[in-house]
Every structure is written in C-alpha cells, then in structure tokens.
Amino acid sequence: MSFKHTFEQTSLREYDIRGIVGKTLHVEDAFAIGRTFASIVLKNGGKTVVIGYDGRVSSPSLEEALVNGAVASGADVIRVGRGPTPMLYFASVTLKADGAIMVTGSHNPANYNGFKMMLAGKPFFGEQIKHLGHLSREGDVVPETKGTVKTIDIKKEYIERLLKDYDGGDRKLKVVWDNGNSVAGDILPALLDKLPGEHIILNGEVDGTFPAHHPDPTVAKNLEQLIASVKENKADLGIAFDGDADRVGVVDNKGGILWGDQILVLLARDVLKNHPGGTIIADVKASQVLFDEVKKAGGEPLMWRTGHSLIKSKMAETKSPLAGEMSGHIFFADKWYGFDDAIYASIRVLGIVARMKEPLSAFREALPQTISTPEIRFDCDDLRKFKVIEEVAERLRKDGADVSEIDGVRVNTPDGWWLLRASNTQAVLVARCEGKSEAGLENLKAALTRQLEMSGLEKPDFSGDNAGH
C-alpha cells in the first residue's frame, strides 16, 4: 500500500511536532509520524523505537496510531505506556533504543498535543523535523512490512533510579507537591512513599483537562495554590510540574518563587563541588545574577540559545554537568543522563535543602536583587521576525553597543540588560529587561522600545508586573 502524507505546516516546529487536536493535528498525522520516523531509524541502521504518552485525553488514540505507523515500517516497538516525558527518555537510554517518540502536549492547553522525538539517543529537532515532513509528503519511506510490538512497565526501575541520587540523609522535610493533574501523578505516590519526610500532593489525579490550573509552573498565577498550601502547612518548600513533568517550579518556605535561573544557582553551587571549573549552561533569558554566581562558585558560565534540544546538544559538546532554562527545564549530566527531568531535578533540590542549615528562603533572599520584566511576547510575522533581529543587531553594532548575538540580541548597559529574540516556535518576538533599579529598568525599556520603533514596530506592552529577582 503506497504511503504519502502532508502535515499542517504550522505543526512542524523547531523542537517537536505540535498542534491543536482536530484542527492542525490528527490521528492520521500520528500514523504518518510513526511510519516516517521509523523509516528514518531503519535507514539509519536501527530497529527499536520506544513509545510513550502523557495524560491528555487525546494521547491514547494518537499513541495507538503512532505505534501502528512504526510497526508498518518494520520497527520493533517497545511501548512504555503512560508516564512523564523524562521516563520515556530514561527508557530510551537504558534500553539503548535506536529511536524514541513521546506523545505529549507538554505545558500547552488541554486541546493541544504533539510528539517529542529522539534518534540514536540524541534530540531530533530543527532540520530533522523539516526533513521528516518532506519524506512524509514525498512518500519516501521503507516498504511496508510488519514489525513487532511489546509492552513493558519501566516505572519501578525509573523510580528506583530517581531515588538512588537522593542525598539528603534522614532529615524529614515537609514538602508540598503540586502535580497540576500532570502525568507525574503516575509516579509521585510510589516515589514519595520511599522518600523521608512528610509529603502533601495537590491535584494528584492525572487529568488531561487540567481542571485545577494551566500546566505551566513558570507562570506565577499557576503557583498560587501551591504557595497557599506551603504557607498553610508551614512546609519547607513546594514543587510543581508542567503537563509532562519536564519543567519544574519551586516555591520556598515563605511562598517566594524561585525562578528557573535561581533554581539553577542553587543546583550549580552543589554540582560544582564535584565538578570544579565545570561549564554550567543557561539560556539567554537568564539573569546576569546566575552567570555571576556560577563564576563565584568556581564554574564556567556559558550563555546559550533557548530551546531544550539546543541546550542538550551544547551540553554534550562541552561536557557540561548541569544546564537550565528560564522555562524550568533543568538538565543533569552529573550522575544523570543529560536530559531534562523535573522529577529528578526535584530530588536533587530536596537533597540540597535537607543539607542546608538555613531555610530555602534565606538562599533566595541572599541573592543579589534585580528588577525584571516578565517575558514579553508580541506578534510578528514569521518571515519579518528574523529580519527585525538583523536590523536591530546591525544598528547596535554601528553604535558600538555591548551586545551578545547568540540568540537574538542581548544588550548589556550600566543599567542592566535587555533581550530581543525571535521565537523558534511561534510568529512572535520575545523581549525581556532586567535592571539594577526601577530607574534603570525604565531606561532599558526605553532603549528596547526605540529599537522596535526604528524597525516600524509598536511599543511592546510592559504592563505585566515587574518581578523582583
């Protein structure tokens, strides 16, 4: 039977294939991904493809079609069932699979879903995803045959491996976990049963409609329930996950939020004790405080492009033991496998807090204080957005500005810094400013606005709350 399939163009993203179920993403797409990706694996000399899925309502039917597509290409499919994305990564690494696909909508609203992929143990992204779309459209796949399917339960093994790196001794912490109805709910009860201390789970039931709140712990509003519970229970800290448990959020004993870069400072100080001089990677959206603190702790800070696939690739290249993003993706190669795992990151955070003489709030309050805007996103045509960045960069170079062009433009001034970059996944520009004072922050906003106006764009909306950092 001949095969050809064209994807909705907007679903082929930089880091994954993703869309709105029933509108830009369909069961037929899942079959086509299985058929085409498995063909790539087989042409690459591989055979095994591990497949898992998250707790979204649409995930089981998409997973079934995906498996059927991969089997039709002759792959040996290993189904690990429902669980967090990091569990799928863990299965891929420990089973030495040739390819892996996770059905997940990640931190997106309930009506979204998508597919994250690995090939030969490495992220499958960017040009590779475009190429998959091309092969599917052309019907350039291996001849149809019949592969094999087996189902395994790797949860017990995954939980045991997570627990192996808990290094907090017997101190009994009180921890509130906001599962956010995420698929981590399949793991948490058994995991926490074996950890010392008192553990309170909020929204523990896996529910792909996310009735409690949106499954993204990087947005303060989504942490309100966790903050209230931490205060009410006088807990040592609170931890939150996104929909597929590869992003983490942390709240201290006073209910103060530790943002992605602050979590990374906490972890970096600990990791650098065993990796003196180690490279610690963070994305361009991270605070200058992070890069300064890594240096103070004896590490080599490296600013890199935003995107979990890009960070993972850079980690492997630089042999970095630890990396992170403002979005709450934390990557450990110290004792772990180099992929982002919010549950594993939580275990490491708990170990540090258990060994601390002071509460977690003391760590947060001791960090140098800055004032920053939230991440500001504004619409800009997909073709125009990269051109705007080029125009701004050219003007800044002419002006002799102190600018980094790793990912968009990040401009350092005596007042702090501002960032403008093109999103890799949407038709938007992303901006952020971090000042050393309120007046400094206003100067940075004005400088950013001036550049945008010179490129014919309107002033961005800075009306969101400025965050102390």
C-alpha positions in Angstrom: 0.0 0.0 0.0 1.6 3.3 -1.0 2.0 6.0 1.6 2.1 9.8 1.3 1.0 12.3 3.9 1.2 16.1 4.2 1.3 17.7 7.6 -0.3 21.0 8.5 2.7 23.3 8.1 2.3 25.0 11.5 2.6 21.7 13.3 6.2 21.1 12.3 8.0 23.1 15.0 11.6 23.6 15.9 11.7 21.1 18.8 8.7 18.9 18.2 5.6 18.3 16.1 2.6 20.0 17.8 -0.8 21.3 17.1 -4.5 21.7 18.1 -6.2 18.3 18.1 -8.8 18.0 15.5 -7.7 21.3 13.8 -4.0 21.2 13.0 -3.2 17.7 14.4 -5.0 14.5 13.7 -4.7 10.7 14.2 -3.6 10.4 10.6 -0.6 12.6 11.5 0.3 10.3 14.3 0.4 7.3 11.9 2.5 9.3 9.4 5.0 10.2 12.1 5.3 6.6 13.2 5.7 5.4 9.6 8.2 8.1 8.6 10.3 8.3 11.8 10.6 4.5 11.9 11.8 4.6 8.3 14.5 7.1 9.3 15.5 4.8 12.2 15.7 1.8 9.9 17.6 3.7 7.2 20.0 4.7 10.0 20.7 1.0 10.7 18.4 0.9 13.7 15.4 -1.2 14.6 13.9 -0.4 18.0 11.6 2.5 18.8 10.4 3.3 22.3 7.0 5.0 22.5 5.2 6.6 25.5 2.3 9.0 26.1 1.2 11.7 28.6 -2.2 12.1 30.4 -4.0 14.2 27.8 -7.4 13.0 26.7 -6.2 12.7 23.0 -3.0 10.9 23.9 -4.1 7.2 23.9 -5.6 7.3 20.4 -2.6 9.3 19.0 -0.2 6.8 20.6 -2.0 3.8 19.1 -1.8 5.3 15.6 1.8 6.2 16.1 2.6 2.6 17.1 0.7 1.3 14.0 2.7 3.6 11.8 6.1 2.5 13.2 5.1 -1.2 13.0 4.1 -0.8 9.4 7.7 0.3 8.7 9.1 -2.8 10.3 10.2 -1.3 13.6 10.4 -3.3 16.8 8.2 -1.1 19.0 8.5 -1.0 22.8 5.5 0.6 24.4 6.2 2.0 27.9 2.6 3.3 28.3 1.5 6.4 30.1 4.1 8.4 32.1 6.3 11.5 32.2 8.4 12.5 29.1 11.6 12.0 31.2 10.5 8.4 31.9 10.4 7.9 28.1 13.9 9.4 27.8 15.1 7.1 30.6 13.6 4.1 28.8 15.3 5.2 25.6 18.7 5.5 27.3 18.6 2.4 29.5 17.1 0.1 26.8 19.6 1.5 24.2 16.8 2.2 21.8 17.5 3.4 18.3 14.7 5.9 18.4 12.0 7.2 20.8 8.8 9.2 20.5 6.7 10.8 23.3 3.1 11.8 22.7 2.8 15.0 24.7 1.3 18.5 24.6 3.9 19.5 27.3 2.9 22.8 29.0 0.3 23.7 26.4 -3.5 24.0 26.9 -5.6 20.8 27.1 -6.7 20.9 23.4 -3.1 20.7 22.2 -0.9 17.6 21.7 2.3 16.7 20.0 5.4 14.5 19.6 8.9 14.8 21.0 11.5 12.6 19.4 15.0 11.2 19.9 17.2 9.5 17.3 20.2 7.4 18.4 20.0 8.8 21.9 20.1 12.5 20.7 17.4 15.1 20.3 15.6 15.0 16.9 14.8 18.6 16.0 15.2 21.6 13.6 16.2 20.5 10.1 15.5 16.8 11.1 11.8 17.6 11.7 11.5 19.5 8.4 13.2 16.6 6.7 10.6 14.2 8.3 7.8 16.4 6.9 9.4 16.3 3.4 9.9 12.5 3.5 6.2 12.0 4.5 4.9 14.3 1.8 7.0 12.5 -0.9 6.1 9.1 0.5 9.9 8.4 0.8 9.6 5.6 3.4 10.8 2.0 3.6 8.5 -0.6 2.0 5.5 -1.6 4.2 6.2 -4.8 6.3 5.3 -6.0 9.8 7.3 -5.0 12.8 6.9 -6.2 16.4 5.3 -4.7 19.5 5.9 -5.4 23.1 4.7 -3.5 26.2 6.9 -3.1 29.3 6.4 -1.4 32.6 9.5 0.7 33.4 8.0 2.8 36.2 9.6 0.7 39.1 13.0 0.8 37.5 12.7 4.6 36.9 11.6 5.3 40.5 14.5 3.3 41.9 16.9 5.2 39.7 15.5 8.5 40.8 15.8 7.6 44.5 19.4 6.4 44.0 20.6 10.1 43.8 18.7 11.4 46.8 21.5 12.7 49.1 19.6 14.5 51.9 20.1 11.8 54.5 17.3 11.1 57.0 16.2 14.7 57.6 12.5 14.8 57.4 11.4 17.7 55.2 7.8 18.8 54.8 7.1 19.2 51.1 4.0 20.2 49.1 3.9 18.8 45.5 1.5 20.4 43.0 1.2 17.7 40.4 -1.1 20.0 38.5 -3.1 16.9 37.2 0.0 16.1 35.2 1.2 12.7 34.2 3.8 12.8 37.0 0.8 11.7 39.1 1.5 8.1 37.9 5.0 8.3 39.6 4.7 10.5 42.6 2.8 8.3 45.2 5.3 5.4 44.9 8.3 7.8 44.7 7.3 9.8 47.8 6.5 6.7 49.8 10.2 5.9 49.8 11.5 9.4 50.5 11.9 10.6 54.1 9.7 13.4 55.4 6.1 14.4 55.0 4.7 14.8 51.5 1.5 16.5 50.6 0.2 16.1 47.0 -2.1 18.6 45.4 -4.0 17.8 42.2 -2.6 14.3 42.2 -5.0 12.7 39.8 -3.9 12.6 36.2 -6.5 14.6 34.2 -5.8 15.8 30.7 -8.4 18.6 31.0 -6.2 20.2 33.8 -9.1 21.3 36.0 -7.0 23.0 38.7 -4.9 25.4 36.6 -2.9 25.6 33.4 0.0 23.1 33.5 2.9 25.5 33.3 4.9 26.2 36.6 6.8 29.2 35.1 3.7 31.4 35.3 3.2 32.9 38.8 -0.6 32.6 38.6 -0.3 28.8 38.2 1.6 28.6 41.5 -1.0 30.4 43.7 -2.5 27.2 45.0 1.0 25.7 45.8 2.1 28.9 47.6 -1.1 29.0 49.7 -0.6 25.3 50.7 3.1 25.8 51.6 2.2 28.6 53.9 -0.8 26.8 55.4 1.2 23.6 56.1 4.3 25.5 57.2 6.2 23.4 54.6 10.0 23.6 53.9 9.3 24.0 50.2 6.8 23.4 47.3 7.4 21.8 43.9 5.3 22.0 40.8 5.4 20.3 37.4 4.2 21.0 33.9 1.9 18.6 31.9 4.6 16.1 31.1 7.0 16.7 34.0 10.0 18.0 32.2 9.6 21.6 33.6 9.9 22.3 37.3 8.7 25.1 39.6 10.0 25.7 43.1 8.5 27.7 46.0 10.4 28.4 49.2 9.2 28.1 52.8 7.8 31.7 52.8 6.0 31.1 49.5 8.6 33.0 47.4 9.0 31.7 43.9 12.4 30.5 42.7 12.6 31.2 39.0 14.4 28.9 36.6 17.7 30.7 36.9 17.6 30.9 40.7 16.9 27.1 40.9 20.0 26.7 38.7 22.2 28.8 41.0 21.1 26.5 43.9 21.9 23.4 41.9 25.1 24.8 40.4 26.8 25.6 43.7 26.2 22.0 44.8 27.2 20.3 41.5 30.4 22.5 41.2 31.7 20.9 44.4 32.3 17.7 42.5 33.0 19.4 39.1 35.3 22.4 39.9 35.7 24.6 36.8 32.7 22.8 35.2 30.7 24.5 32.4 27.2 25.5 33.6 24.9 26.4 30.7 21.8 28.7 30.8 19.7 30.3 28.1 19.9 33.9 27.0 16.8 34.8 29.1 18.5 34.0 32.4 19.5 36.7 34.9 23.0 38.1 34.9 23.0 37.1 38.6 23.1 33.5 37.5 26.2 33.9 35.4 27.9 35.9 38.1 27.1 33.4 40.8 28.3 30.4 38.7 31.6 32.2 38.3 31.8 32.9 42.1 31.2 29.2 42.8 34.2 28.3 40.6 32.2 27.3 37.5 32.4 28.4 33.9 29.1 30.1 32.9 28.0 29.7 29.3 25.1 31.6 27.8 23.4 29.6 25.1 20.3 29.7 22.8 16.9 29.0 24.2 15.4 25.5 23.4 15.7 22.2 25.2 17.2 20.4 22.1 19.8 23.1 21.6 20.8 23.0 25.3 21.1 19.2 25.3 23.3 19.3 22.2 25.6 22.0 23.7 25.9 20.1 27.0 27.1 17.0 25.2 29.6 19.2 23.2 31.0 21.0 26.3 30.7 18.0 28.7 28.7 20.3 31.0 27.4 18.6 34.2 24.4 20.9 34.5 22.3 23.3 32.4 18.9 25.0 32.7 16.4 27.4 31.1 14.2 30.1 32.5 11.3 27.9 31.3 12.1 25.4 34.1 13.9 22.8 32.1 16.8 21.5 34.2 19.4 19.1 32.6 21.7 17.0 34.7 24.7 15.1 33.3 26.1 14.9 36.8 25.1 11.3 37.8 22.2 11.5 35.4 21.8 11.2 31.6 21.9 14.7 30.3 18.2 15.1 29.6 15.6 17.4 31.3 13.7 15.8 34.1 11.6 17.8 36.5 11.2 14.9 38.9 14.9 14.2 39.0 15.7 17.9 39.5 13.3 17.9 42.4 15.1 15.0 44.1 18.4 17.0 43.8 16.8 20.2 45.2 15.3 18.2 48.2 18.8 16.8 48.9 20.3 20.3 49.0 17.5 21.7 51.2 17.8 18.8 53.6 21.5 19.5 54.0 21.1 23.3 54.4 21.3 24.8 57.9 19.1 27.7 56.9 15.6 27.7 55.2 15.4 27.9 51.4 14.0 31.5 51.7 17.4 32.5 53.2 19.1 31.3 50.0 16.7 33.3 47.8 16.9 36.5 49.9 20.7 36.4 49.9 20.9 36.5 46.1 21.7 40.0 44.5 18.3 41.7 43.9 17.4 42.9 40.4 14.1 44.1 38.9 13.0 42.5 35.7 10.0 42.5 33.3 8.3 39.2 32.7 8.9 37.6 29.3 7.0 39.9 26.8 5.8 38.2 23.7 4.3 40.2 20.8 3.0 39.1 17.4 5.4 39.5 14.4 5.1 37.7 11.1 7.3 34.6 10.8 9.4 36.0 8.0 9.6 39.5 9.4 10.7 38.5 13.0 14.2 37.3 11.9 14.6 40.4 9.7 13.8 42.7 12.7 16.5 41.0 14.8 19.0 41.5 11.9 18.1 45.2 11.7 18.4 45.8 15.4 21.7 43.9 15.6 23.2 46.0 12.7 22.2 49.3 14.4 23.6 48.1 17.8 26.9 47.1 16.1 27.2 50.5 14.5 26.6 52.2 17.8 29.3 50.1 19.4 26.9 48.6 22.0 27.9 45.7 24.3 25.8 43.0 22.6 25.6 39.2 22.5 24.1 37.7 19.3 24.0 34.1 20.5 20.2 34.1 20.2 18.7 37.3 19.0 20.3 40.4 20.7 21.1 40.7 24.4 22.4 44.2 25.2 24.4 45.0 28.4 24.4 48.5 29.7 25.3 50.1 33.1 21.6 49.9 34.0 21.4 46.1 33.3 20.4 44.3 30.1 17.6 43.8 27.6 16.9 41.0 25.2 15.0 40.7 21.9 14.8 37.3 20.1 12.6 35.6 17.6 10.7 32.7 18.9 11.6 29.4 17.2 8.1 28.0 17.7 5.6 30.9 17.1 5.2 34.0 15.0 6.3 36.2 17.9 9.2 38.3 19.1 10.2 37.8 22.7 11.6 40.6 24.9 12.9 40.9 28.4 14.7 43.5 30.5 16.5 43.2 33.8 17.6 46.4 35.7 19.6 47.1 38.8 17.0 49.7 39.9 13.5 50.9 38.9 15.0 53.9 37.1 17.5 51.6 35.3 14.7 49.3 34.2 12.8 52.2 32.7 15.9 53.2 30.7 16.2 49.7 29.4 12.6 49.5 28.3 13.0 52.9 26.5 16.1 51.6 24.7 14.3 48.5 23.6 11.2 50.4 22.5 13.4 52.8 20.5 14.9 49.9 18.5 11.5 48.4 17.8 10.1 51.7 16.6 13.1 52.2 14.3 12.1 48.8 12.7 8.5 50.0 12.3 7.0 48.0 15.2 4.8 49.3 18.0 5.9 49.7 21.6 5.5 46.4 23.5 3.1 46.1 26.4 5.2 46.3 29.6 2.1 46.4 31.8 2.8 43.0 33.4 4.1 43.0 36.9 7.9 43.6 37.3 9.4 40.8 39.2 12.0 41.1 41.9 14.8 38.7 41.1 
